Amino acid sequence: MAVAVGLTPEMLPVIVTTTLARGASRLARTSGVIVKRLPALHDLGAVDVLCLDKTGTLTEDRPVVAGSTDGTDRPDPDVLRWAAISALWTLQLAELPAADALDEAVLDAAEECGPSAAGEVDPDAYEGVAVVPFDPVRRVATAVVTPAHKARIVSALRARGHTTGFLGDGVNDLHALHAADVGICPRNAVDVAREAADVVLAEKDLTAIDRAVLAGRRSSGNIATYLRITLSSDLGNVIAMLTAGLMLPFLPMLPAQVLVQNLCFDAAQLAFAFDRPAASALRRPTVLRPRDSCASSRVSACSTRPPTSPPSGCSRSPSTTRPGTAVRRRSTPGGSRRTCSPRPS
């Protein structure tokens, strides 16, 4: 009985609740992220795959042209003028005098500048990062995803061992929000999506999700630290009691005495709820694995080497680029997200 009491971390519910509540409160106060379910903060710290459809969820769903540049990345207002002429001709909102107004305008501009303008454009001034010369091989391409497909994709990711988060705001995202480990929605989502979500974003800001994930990793790291220290201490006590019980004709400690000792020790461990983990611990998803915790406890009790942190993994999805084009250092408004993987040619 004393051995069973000695192996039990009595203050674990208090430590977990205090750590998660403090992290959720700080997150709501500083980042405008509301955690509706406290365990979701721990799940956020373990998320390694985030599924989202950014059109209408994190953007206003209204693409706006901010400006226009030429081939050397310098501002050129004529691009907008020719684009407007092309749009008017394509949509037939106005009758233009020429049979092919765009071609005529380009030829007129070339005739105006003359051959002397050829040296004014420096081809080396075009900043390119890389050129993709061919289309990457794909095995499966998923497009026009239905609500059932979204839920199946999330379930497949979870079946492969990934901790998955899903960000959605519509009725069609309801099944995927339920299927994910962490359901996230913005404040202006429909009522059923807000009810199903575990985390609500006060603003449409992707950096808020980043701060929420860091807060989850911080809280999970503090809980993992408490477990490692407590289990190593309890294991040492149990080994000492078993050894003394075999050598002495009486019980070395009663179960009540072991319980009081553990409570006094664990009360001091409440400080872990206010601890700041190292920066290296926040770079990876935090995964609590009982086998690794027990292994680190045995190593710490034997004092052979320091306990190791539970291993954690992180998956990174490769980005695809349109073939034959240079990758520019600027972002463009995008549409719906598509999930694709290589297909043999």
Secondary structure, 3 states (H helix, E strand, C coil): CHHHHHHCCCCHHHHHHHHHHHHHHHHHHHHCEEECCCHHHHHHHHCCEEEECCCCCCCCCCCCCCCCECCCCCECCHHHHHHHHHHHHHHCCCCCCCCCHHHHHHHHHHHHHCHHHHHHCCHHHCCCCCECCCCCCEEEEECCCCHHHHHHHHHHHHHCCCCEEEECCCHHHHHHHHHCCEEEEECCCCHHHHHHCCEEECCCCHHHHHHHHHHHHHHHHHHHHHHHHHHHHHHHHHHHHHHHHHHCCCCCCCHHHHHHHHHHHHHHHHHHHHCCCCHHHHCCCCCCCHHHHHHHHHHHHHCCCCCCCCCCCCCCCCCCCCCCCECCCCCCCCCCCCEEEEECC
